[in-house]
């Protein structure tokens, strides 16, 4: 019996070439899969990054344009909010006792001796909802200096609607429910409107809207610092 070594070597060579081709093909597939994964990852990252950039840009746009919202139908810019907000400035803040979302009565007099930020807002007011997270931050930041933050809803929709919006916005400072008499006392004409009440109960600053001059985030914090300084905090 003779063994055909030449034939066996040819078969081995053929098998090695086939295995090499298979390994080479698998290598290309692996590289292709890796490239696809990297590509998809980059696309997802770019999409998330662009979405964040667009969100920030939209917020800046809203902040720059959402200056004032009339509190009553028929009001126009000609009604001059600049002339409306200082009416109480330098005068005692009108007293009030309102009910919060837990049914507890809260009075402005409860906080005598403390600087109080009183903010009138509404669930339908987009500028109001833009600034409320800022107020939440300031409430926590200046709490140790005695600042009291109070939000007063002007909604007719009811407690449940107000509570849902408050929860969505992540607000934890007291939110009081509406009273037409209180709104009249404060002369509300636009949303949002804020009153910085010093420790003696006097309105130090009154603002309307969230424009840079009246109530943008930086302006709000500047006014809070003035209120704290005036109150000796």
C-alpha positions in Angstrom: 0.0 0.0 0.0 1.3 3.4 -0.9 0.3 6.7 0.5 -0.2 9.6 -1.9 1.6 12.3 0.1 1.3 14.8 -2.8 -2.5 14.4 -2.8 -2.6 14.7 0.9 -0.5 17.9 0.8 -2.8 19.4 -1.8 -5.8 18.6 0.3 -4.2 20.2 3.3 -3.3 23.3 1.3 -6.8 23.6 0.0 -8.3 23.2 3.4 -5.9 25.8 4.9 -6.8 28.3 2.2 -10.5 27.7 2.8 -10.1 28.2 6.6 -8.1 31.3 5.9 -10.8 32.7 3.7 -13.4 31.9 6.3 -11.4 33.6 9.1 -10.7 36.6 6.8 -14.5 36.8 6.0 -15.4 36.6 9.7 -12.8 39.3 10.5 -14.3 41.6 8.0 -17.8 41.0 9.4 -16.6 41.7 12.9 -14.9 45.0 11.8 -18.1 45.9 9.9 -20.3 45.3 13.0 -17.9 47.3 15.2 -18.0 50.2 12.7 -21.8 50.1 12.6 -22.0 50.1 16.4 -19.7 53.0 16.7 -21.6 54.8 14.0 -25.0 54.3 15.6 -23.5 55.3 19.0 -22.2 58.6 17.5 -25.5 59.3 15.9 -27.4 58.7 19.1 -24.9 60.9 21.0 -25.2 63.6 18.4 -29.0 63.4 18.6 -29.1 63.7 22.4 -26.5 66.6 22.3 -28.5 68.5 19.6 -31.7 67.9 21.5 -30.2 69.4 24.7 -28.9 72.4 22.7 -32.3 72.9 21.1 -34.0 72.7 24.5 -31.6 75.3 26.0 -32.0 77.5 23.0 -35.8 77.2 23.2 -35.7 78.1 26.9 -33.6 81.2 26.2 -36.1 82.2 23.5 -39.1 81.7 25.8 -37.4 83.6 28.5 -36.6 86.5 26.3 -40.0 86.7 24.7 -42.3 85.6 27.6 -42.2 88.9 29.4 -45.7 89.6 30.5 -49.1 87.9 30.4 -52.2 90.1 31.0 -54.2 88.9 34.0 -57.4 90.0 32.4 -58.8 89.9 28.8 -58.5 93.1 26.8 -55.3 94.4 28.4 -52.5 95.5 26.1 -48.9 96.7 26.5 -50.4 100.2 26.4 -51.7 99.6 29.9 -48.1 100.0 31.0 -47.1 97.3 33.6 -44.2 99.5 34.6 -46.7 101.9 36.0 -48.8 99.2 37.6 -46.1 97.3 39.7 -44.8 100.2 41.9 -48.3 101.0 43.3 -47.5 99.1 46.5 -43.8 99.7 46.5 -42.8 101.3 49.8 -46.2 100.6 51.4 -47.3 97.9 53.8 -48.1 94.6 52.0 -51.8 93.9 52.2 -52.5 91.2 54.8 -54.0 87.9 53.8 -54.9 84.5 55.1 -55.2 81.8 52.5 -55.4 78.0 52.3 -52.5 75.9 51.1 -52.7 72.7 49.1 -52.9 70.7 52.3 -55.9 72.7 53.5 -53.8 74.6 56.1 -54.4 78.3 56.7 -51.4 80.5 56.0 -51.2 84.2 56.8 -48.6 86.7 55.8 -48.5 87.8 59.4 -47.1 84.4 60.3 -43.8 85.5 58.8 -43.4 88.9 60.4 -39.8 89.5 61.1 -38.7 87.5 58.0 -38.2 88.7 54.4 -41.0 87.2 52.3 -41.1 86.7 48.5 -44.8 86.7 47.4 -45.3 85.4 43.9 -48.7 85.4 42.1 -48.9 82.9 39.3 -51.3 80.7 37.3 -51.1 77.2 35.6 -52.0 78.7 32.2 -49.1 81.3 32.5 -46.0 80.0 30.7 -43.7 82.7 32.1 -44.9 81.8 35.6 -44.0 78.1 35.0 -40.6 79.1 33.6 -39.6 81.1 36.7 -41.0 78.8 39.4 -38.1 76.3 39.3 -35.8 79.3 39.8 -37.8 80.3 42.8 -37.6 76.8 44.2 -33.8 77.0 43.9 -33.7 80.4 45.6 -36.0 79.2 48.3 -33.5 76.5 49.2 -30.4 78.6 48.7 -31.5 81.5 51.0 -33.6 79.6 53.5 -30.9 79.7 56.1 -30.9 83.5 55.8 -34.6 83.6 56.7 -36.1 84.0 53.3 -39.7 82.8 53.0 -41.1 82.0 49.6 -44.9 82.0 49.1 -46.6 81.2 45.8 -50.3 82.3 45.3 -52.2 80.7 42.5 -54.8 82.8 40.7 -56.4 79.8 39.0 -60.1 79.1 38.9 -59.4 75.5 37.8 -59.3 74.1 41.3 -56.8 72.6 43.8 -56.2 69.4 41.9 -55.1 71.2 38.7 -52.8 73.5 40.7 -51.3 70.6 42.7 -50.6 68.6 39.5 -48.7 71.6 38.0 -46.8 72.2 41.2 -45.7 68.6 41.4 -44.6 68.6 37.7 -42.5 71.7 38.3 -40.9 70.2 41.4 -41.9 73.1 43.7 -41.9 72.5 47.4 -42.4 76.0 48.9 -45.9 76.8 50.1 -48.5 77.3 47.4 -51.7 79.1 48.4 -55.0 79.0 46.7 -56.7 82.0 45.1 -58.8 84.7 46.6 -60.2 87.4 44.5 -60.1 89.9 47.3 -56.4 89.4 47.8 -55.7 89.8 44.1 -57.6 93.1 44.2 -55.6 94.3 47.2 -52.4 93.6 45.4 -53.7 95.2 42.2 -52.8 92.3 39.9 -52.8 93.2 36.2 -50.2 90.8 34.8 -48.8 87.4 35.4 -46.4 86.7 37.0 -46.2 89.4 39.6 -43.9 89.3 42.6 -43.7 91.4 45.8 -40.5 91.5 47.9 -41.8 92.1 51.5 -39.2 93.1 54.1 -39.2 92.0 57.7 -41.3 94.9 58.8 -44.1 94.0 56.3 -43.3 96.7 53.8 -43.1 96.1 50.0 -39.5 96.8 49.1 -39.7 95.8 45.4 -42.6 94.9 43.1 -42.1 93.4 39.7 -44.2 92.0 36.8 -43.1 89.5 34.2 -39.7 87.9 33.6 -37.9 90.3 31.4 -34.3 91.1 32.2 -35.3 94.4 33.7 -38.1 93.1 35.8 -37.8 89.5 36.7 -35.3 87.5 34.8 -33.4 84.9 36.9 -30.4 87.1 37.6 -32.7 90.1 38.3 -34.8 88.0 40.8 -31.7 86.9 42.7 -30.3 90.5 42.8 -33.7 91.6 44.2 -33.6 88.8 46.8 -30.2 89.9 47.9 -31.4 93.5 48.3 -34.4 92.2 50.3 -32.1 90.2 52.6 -29.7 93.1 53.0 -32.6 95.5 53.8 -33.9 93.0 56.4 -30.5 92.6 58.0 -30.2 88.9 57.0 
